[in-house]
Amino acid sequence: RGECLCALGTLEAEEGRFPSAIAMHQEALALRRSLGDLPGVAVSLDALAACCSKFGDFAAALESLSECLQLMRDGGDGARECKCLLSIGACHADQGDLLLAVEVFEQALVVARTCRDLADEATCFCNIGSACVHLGQMD
């Protein structure tokens, strides 16, 4: 049921119905928490954060991503930790806090290198570069 609610929430978000999408993701999150489904909780937190970010509620997005990040760190899942950090950095960039975004992208880069994940490492470099260009730091 949690997967269905999460999928429905994603569909609602794709249609631009963000309040409904957020409610579905929150319901999926509550269900997965009650079942002790930590991987499902992480998926729901990430989906909720994406939806909140698209809706412009960056504080709620960052709150969900921070909780998801802690779950990934506690579980030793470096690959997902990196993706959480990339999402957190993107959220800060979307809010216009590019210096903080670069800081978070650099944290993600360390994790990507530790995991030997070249794709995430490349994404980190692209995000750092983009933020630096917007900051006027071309060197």
C-alpha positions as CSV (number, residue, x, y, z in Angstrom):
1,R,0.0,0.0,0.0
2,G,2.9,2.4,0.7
3,E,4.3,1.9,-2.8
4,C,0.9,2.6,-4.3
5,L,0.4,5.8,-2.3
6,C,3.9,6.9,-3.2
7,A,3.2,6.2,-6.9
8,L,-0.1,8.0,-6.7
9,G,1.6,10.9,-5.1
10,T,4.2,11.1,-7.8
11,L,1.4,11.0,-10.5
12,E,-0.4,13.8,-8.6
13,A,2.8,15.9,-8.6
14,E,3.3,15.3,-12.3
15,E,-0.2,16.7,-12.9
16,G,0.7,19.7,-10.8
17,R,-1.6,18.8,-7.9
18,F,1.0,19.3,-5.2
19,P,-1.2,19.5,-2.1
20,S,-2.8,16.2,-3.0
21,A,0.6,14.7,-3.9
22,I,2.1,15.9,-0.6
23,A,-0.8,14.4,1.4
24,M,-0.3,11.0,-0.4
25,H,3.4,11.0,0.2
26,Q,2.8,11.9,3.9
27,E,0.3,9.0,4.2
28,A,2.8,6.6,2.5
29,L,5.5,7.8,4.9
30,A,3.3,7.3,8.0
31,L,2.4,3.8,6.8
32,R,6.0,2.8,6.1
33,R,7.1,4.2,9.5
34,S,4.4,2.2,11.3
35,L,5.6,-1.0,9.6
36,G,9.2,-0.3,10.4
37,D,10.1,-0.3,6.7
38,L,13.2,1.8,6.8
39,P,14.1,1.5,3.0
40,G,10.4,2.5,2.3
41,V,10.6,5.4,4.7
42,A,13.7,6.7,2.9
43,V,12.0,6.4,-0.5
44,S,8.9,8.2,0.9
45,L,11.0,10.9,2.4
46,D,12.9,11.5,-0.8
47,A,9.6,11.6,-2.8
48,L,8.0,13.9,-0.3
49,A,11.0,16.2,-0.5
50,A,10.9,16.3,-4.3
51,C,7.3,17.2,-4.2
52,C,7.7,19.9,-1.6
53,S,10.6,21.4,-3.5
54,K,8.5,21.5,-6.7
55,F,5.7,23.2,-4.7
56,G,8.2,25.7,-3.4
57,D,8.2,24.6,0.2
58,F,11.9,24.3,0.5
59,A,11.9,24.2,4.3
60,A,9.7,21.0,4.3
61,A,11.9,19.6,1.5
62,L,15.0,20.1,3.5
63,E,13.5,18.6,6.6
64,S,12.5,15.4,4.7
65,L,15.9,15.3,3.0
66,S,17.8,15.7,6.3
67,E,15.9,12.8,7.9
68,C,16.5,10.7,4.8
69,L,20.2,11.6,4.9
70,Q,20.4,10.5,8.5
71,L,18.8,7.2,7.6
72,M,21.3,6.6,4.8
73,R,24.2,7.4,7.1
74,D,22.9,5.2,9.9
75,G,22.4,2.4,7.4
76,G,25.8,2.9,5.8
77,D,24.3,3.4,2.3
78,G,26.9,5.7,0.8
79,A,25.4,5.8,-2.7
80,R,22.0,7.0,-1.4
81,E,23.7,9.3,1.1
82,C,25.4,11.0,-1.9
83,K,22.1,11.3,-3.7
84,C,20.5,12.9,-0.6
85,L,23.3,15.3,-0.4
86,L,22.9,16.2,-4.1
87,S,19.2,16.8,-3.5
88,I,19.9,19.0,-0.4
89,G,22.5,21.0,-2.4
90,A,20.0,21.4,-5.3
91,C,17.4,22.6,-2.8
92,H,19.7,25.2,-1.4
93,A,20.6,26.3,-5.0
94,D,17.0,26.6,-5.9
95,Q,16.6,28.9,-2.9
96,G,19.5,31.0,-4.1
97,D,21.9,30.0,-1.4
98,L,24.7,29.0,-3.8
99,L,27.5,29.1,-1.3
100,L,25.8,26.6,0.9
101,A,24.9,24.5,-2.2
102,V,28.5,24.3,-3.2
103,E,29.4,23.3,0.4
104,V,26.9,20.4,0.3
105,F,27.9,19.4,-3.2
106,E,31.5,19.1,-2.0
107,Q,30.3,16.8,0.8
108,A,28.5,14.7,-1.8
109,L,31.7,14.6,-3.8
110,V,33.6,13.1,-0.9
111,V,31.0,10.4,-0.4
112,A,30.9,9.7,-4.2
113,R,34.7,9.2,-4.2
114,T,34.5,7.0,-1.1
115,C,31.9,4.8,-2.9
116,R,33.9,5.0,-6.2
117,D,30.8,6.1,-8.0
118,L,32.0,7.9,-11.1
119,A,28.5,9.0,-12.2
120,D,27.7,10.7,-8.9
121,E,31.2,12.1,-8.8
122,A,30.6,13.7,-12.3
123,T,27.2,15.0,-11.1
124,C,28.9,16.6,-8.1
125,F,31.4,18.3,-10.4
126,C,28.7,19.5,-12.7
127,N,26.6,20.9,-9.8
128,I,29.7,22.6,-8.2
129,G,30.6,24.1,-11.6
130,S,27.2,25.4,-12.3
131,A,26.9,27.0,-8.9
132,C,30.3,28.6,-9.2
133,V,29.4,30.0,-12.6
134,H,26.3,31.6,-11.1
135,L,28.4,33.0,-8.3
136,G,30.9,34.4,-10.8
137,Q,33.7,32.2,-9.6
138,M,35.2,31.0,-12.8
139,D,38.5,29.8,-11.5
